[in-house]
Amino acid sequence: MHLTIGYTSHSLETISASKRLMEDHDLIITEEAPAPGFSLMLNKRIPIKTYIEEEHLEFPRFSKRYFMLLRVLHSNGKKILQVEPYMERLLRIYTMFSDGKNPSDVEKTPALRKVYEAEKRTTAALLSFYERSMSAPFPSVLEAVRRFAKADADKFRLRDSLRANSIAAVVKKEHKRIFIETGSIHVYLERELRRKLKRVCEIDAVNLLEEHIRYLTGKSTFFPPGDVLTLHYIMRKKERRDYETLLAAQSILYSKLLKKEEVFPSGKSRMPHLEDKIEITALVDNLTVQECEVLFKRIRFLTREKALEIVREYSHSDPCC
C-alpha cells in the first residue's frame, strides 16, 4: 500500500497538479468535514453551485473547478472521502449553539471539549491582536501576534492529530494507492501519519506547487513569515524570542499587503496567488523589527494598494540617502 500526502492550497492554480496526482490513486481523502450533499453533488443529483452555496464555501471559483474535477474522478471509479474530524466537531458545536445550547453543554461532551477550548483560545488571541493593532504600542501588538501564533499552533496540532487518527482508521488494504489532501502548514499531520502507519504503508509527501516554487525562488519549499512563526510553535522548537518577534513584525506587514481575492491564472500570470505571496514575502523578509514598526504606523489604516506602494518604495530606496 502507498500513501501520498499532497500539500496544496485553495487556489485555482493547484487544480491541474491535483488532477495529475489524484488520477494516480484509488482513494482520495479531501480536507473537508463530511457534508450531507457531497455524495449528491458527486453523483450530479444537485448542481455544484447549489452545493457551494449550501456549504458557504469561502473560495467559490476554486470550489467550482475543484468539484468538477472530483466529479470526473468519481465517475472514473475513484473513491472519494471527506475526512476532517476537527471541522466536523466544530460544525457540531455551531449547531448546538444555534439550537440554544450553551458552552457548558459543549464542555460536557468529551469529543467536543478540546475543539471548543482550542477555538476559544485562538479566537480570544485573534481578537486581542485586532484590538491592539488599532492603537497599542508596536511591541504590544507583536506580543499579541506571538500569543495568537502559539494558540493557532496548539489548534493545528490537535486538528492534525484528530485527522491522522481518522485517516489511519479508514486506510484499508484494498486501497493500494491513497491520496491525502492537506494545506501546506499541516506538517504535523505528516509526522503523525508516519508514526501511526510506518509499518502499514509507504508514505510520500508532495508539494503540488514545488516545481513552480523552485522556479520562482530556487528553493523546494516556501512559507510566509507568519507560517514560519506558527510552524516554529507547532514543532515546539526552542524559544528564540528575537527571531519570533522579527517574524511577528514581518507577518503583520505581510498580512496587510497580501491580495485576498481569488484571481484566475492567465497568460500574464500562471501562478497569481503564489507569485503574490512570494513577492510580498520578499518585500518584508529583510526588514528589521524597527523598520516594520515605522512602516506599520504609516500603512496601518491605508488600503492594500496604497500600503503596497509605500512598502515597495521603501524597500527599493537607498538606505544611505
NORFEN-V981871 format. One record per residue. RES is the residue in one letter. SS is DSSP state (helix for helix, strand for strand, loop for the rest). Layout:
res:RES ss:SS
res:RES ss:SS
//
This chain:
res:M ss:loop
res:H ss:strand
res:L ss:strand
res:T ss:strand
res:I ss:strand
res:G ss:strand
res:Y ss:strand
res:T ss:strand
res:S ss:loop
res:H ss:loop
res:S ss:loop
res:L ss:helix
res:E ss:helix
res:T ss:helix
res:I ss:helix
res:S ss:helix
res:A ss:helix
res:S ss:helix
res:K ss:helix
res:R ss:helix
res:L ss:helix
res:M ss:helix
res:E ss:loop
res:D ss:loop
res:H ss:loop
res:D ss:loop
res:L ss:strand
res:I ss:strand
res:I ss:strand
res:T ss:strand
res:E ss:loop
res:E ss:loop
res:A ss:loop
res:P ss:loop
res:A ss:loop
res:P ss:loop
res:G ss:loop
res:F ss:helix
res:S ss:helix
res:L ss:helix
res:M ss:helix
res:L ss:helix
res:N ss:loop
res:K ss:loop
res:R ss:loop
res:I ss:loop
res:P ss:loop
res:I ss:helix
res:K ss:helix
res:T ss:helix
res:Y ss:helix
res:I ss:helix
res:E ss:helix
res:E ss:helix
res:E ss:helix
res:H ss:loop
res:L ss:loop
res:E ss:loop
res:F ss:loop
res:P ss:helix
res:R ss:helix
res:F ss:helix
res:S ss:helix
res:K ss:helix
res:R ss:helix
res:Y ss:helix
res:F ss:helix
res:M ss:helix
res:L ss:helix
res:L ss:helix
res:R ss:helix
res:V ss:helix
res:L ss:helix
res:H ss:helix
res:S ss:helix
res:N ss:loop
res:G ss:loop
res:K ss:loop
res:K ss:strand
res:I ss:strand
res:L ss:strand
res:Q ss:strand
res:V ss:loop
res:E ss:loop
res:P ss:helix
res:Y ss:helix
res:M ss:helix
res:E ss:helix
res:R ss:helix
res:L ss:helix
res:L ss:helix
res:R ss:helix
res:I ss:helix
res:Y ss:helix
res:T ss:helix
res:M ss:helix
res:F ss:helix
res:S ss:helix
res:D ss:loop
res:G ss:loop
res:K ss:loop
res:N ss:loop
res:P ss:helix
res:S ss:helix
res:D ss:helix
res:V ss:helix
res:E ss:helix
res:K ss:loop
res:T ss:loop
res:P ss:helix
res:A ss:helix
res:L ss:helix
res:R ss:helix
res:K ss:helix
res:V ss:helix
res:Y ss:helix
res:E ss:helix
res:A ss:helix
res:E ss:helix
res:K ss:helix
res:R ss:helix
res:T ss:helix
res:T ss:helix
res:A ss:helix
res:A ss:helix
res:L ss:helix
res:L ss:helix
res:S ss:helix
res:F ss:helix
res:Y ss:helix
res:E ss:helix
res:R ss:helix
res:S ss:helix
res:M ss:helix
res:S ss:helix
res:A ss:loop
res:P ss:loop
res:F ss:helix
res:P ss:helix
res:S ss:helix
res:V ss:helix
res:L ss:helix
res:E ss:helix
res:A ss:helix
res:V ss:helix
res:R ss:helix
res:R ss:helix
res:F ss:helix
res:A ss:helix
res:K ss:helix
res:A ss:helix
res:D ss:helix
res:A ss:helix
res:D ss:helix
res:K ss:helix
res:F ss:helix
res:R ss:helix
res:L ss:helix
res:R ss:helix
res:D ss:helix
res:S ss:helix
res:L ss:helix
res:R ss:helix
res:A ss:helix
res:N ss:helix
res:S ss:helix
res:I ss:helix
res:A ss:helix
res:A ss:helix
res:V ss:helix
res:V ss:loop
res:K ss:loop
res:K ss:loop
res:E ss:loop
res:H ss:loop
res:K ss:loop
res:R ss:strand
res:I ss:strand
res:F ss:strand
res:I ss:strand
res:E ss:strand
res:T ss:strand
res:G ss:strand
res:S ss:loop
res:I ss:loop
res:H ss:loop
res:V ss:helix
res:Y ss:helix
res:L ss:helix
res:E ss:helix
res:R ss:helix
res:E ss:helix
res:L ss:helix
res:R ss:helix
res:R ss:helix
res:K ss:helix
res:L ss:helix
res:K ss:loop
res:R ss:loop
res:V ss:loop
res:C ss:loop
res:E ss:strand
res:I ss:strand
res:D ss:strand
res:A ss:strand
res:V ss:strand
res:N ss:strand
res:L ss:loop
res:L ss:loop
res:E ss:helix
res:E ss:helix
res:H ss:helix
res:I ss:helix
res:R ss:helix
res:Y ss:helix
res:L ss:helix
res:T ss:helix
res:G ss:loop
res:K ss:loop
res:S ss:loop
res:T ss:loop
res:F ss:loop
res:F ss:loop
res:P ss:loop
res:P ss:helix
res:G ss:helix
res:D ss:helix
res:V ss:helix
res:L ss:helix
res:T ss:helix
res:L ss:helix
res:H ss:helix
res:Y ss:helix
res:I ss:helix
res:M ss:loop
res:R ss:loop
res:K ss:loop
res:K ss:loop
res:E ss:loop
res:R ss:loop
res:R ss:helix
res:D ss:helix
res:Y ss:helix
res:E ss:helix
res:T ss:helix
res:L ss:helix
res:L ss:helix
res:A ss:helix
res:A ss:helix
res:Q ss:helix
res:S ss:helix
res:I ss:helix
res:L ss:helix
res:Y ss:helix
res:S ss:helix
res:K ss:helix
res:L ss:helix
res:L ss:loop
res:K ss:loop
res:K ss:loop
res:E ss:loop
res:E ss:loop
res:V ss:loop
res:F ss:loop
res:P ss:loop
res:S ss:loop
res:G ss:loop
res:K ss:loop
res:S ss:loop
res:R ss:loop
res:M ss:loop
res:P ss:helix
res:H ss:helix
res:L ss:helix
res:E ss:helix
res:D ss:helix
res:K ss:helix
res:I ss:helix
res:E ss:helix
res:I ss:helix
res:T ss:helix
res:A ss:helix
res:L ss:helix
res:V ss:helix
res:D ss:helix
res:N ss:loop
res:L ss:loop
res:T ss:loop
res:V ss:helix
res:Q ss:helix
res:E ss:helix
res:C ss:helix
res:E ss:helix
res:V ss:helix
res:L ss:helix
res:F ss:helix
res:K ss:helix
res:R ss:helix
res:I ss:helix
res:R ss:loop
res:F ss:loop
res:L ss:loop
res:T ss:loop
res:R ss:helix
res:E ss:helix
res:K ss:helix
res:A ss:helix
res:L ss:helix
res:E ss:helix
res:I ss:helix
res:V ss:helix
res:R ss:helix
res:E ss:helix
res:Y ss:helix
res:S ss:helix
res:H ss:helix
res:S ss:loop
res:D ss:loop
res:P ss:loop
res:C ss:loop
res:C ss:loop
//
